[in-house]
């Protein structure tokens, strides 16, 4: 299994309760492998792990395939749980694969991403609006293993809009102090 370095953060609710969140990986891709490919083979644009990503309000992640994709697009950035990835790999008996196969941008640990649907939240000073589950599609069966789409129903990750400009950093970034900023529900 893939092990990762974690960025420790906090998730703060308005009522003051907090839960830990860890940002494990940050990914971008310059092209679409599946969007617009129904009935055809997917493209082969890789997910590129990067130590930081630049979030641009209302537009997406600079350098990512969804940057300026559509006006007011609900998936300007996507989040996926490393716990769900680990459960998927265990259930499907998959070894030595990367969470990048899910083609999500921010891989997290310690937070139920479904709880952020309909919520404004802040990570490392960047504000987001959780829009909806990033529902798995039939391509997941090819990316991971047959049955992956069904397994991921209800826990395929989170699509969000970017509300403010800023950068998210992982532990591989030279901005280690920034990478530990709190994460808050607003």
Secondary structure, 3 states (H helix, E strand, C coil): CCCCCCEEEEEECCCCCEEEEEEEEEEECCCCCCCCCCCCCCCCCCCEECCEEEEECCCEECCCCCCCCCCCCCCCEEEEEHHHHHHHHHHCCCCCCCHHHHCCCEEEECCCHHHHCCCEEEECCEEEEEEEECCCCCHHHHHCCCCHHHHHCCCCCEEEEECCCEEEECCCCCCCCHHHCCEEEC
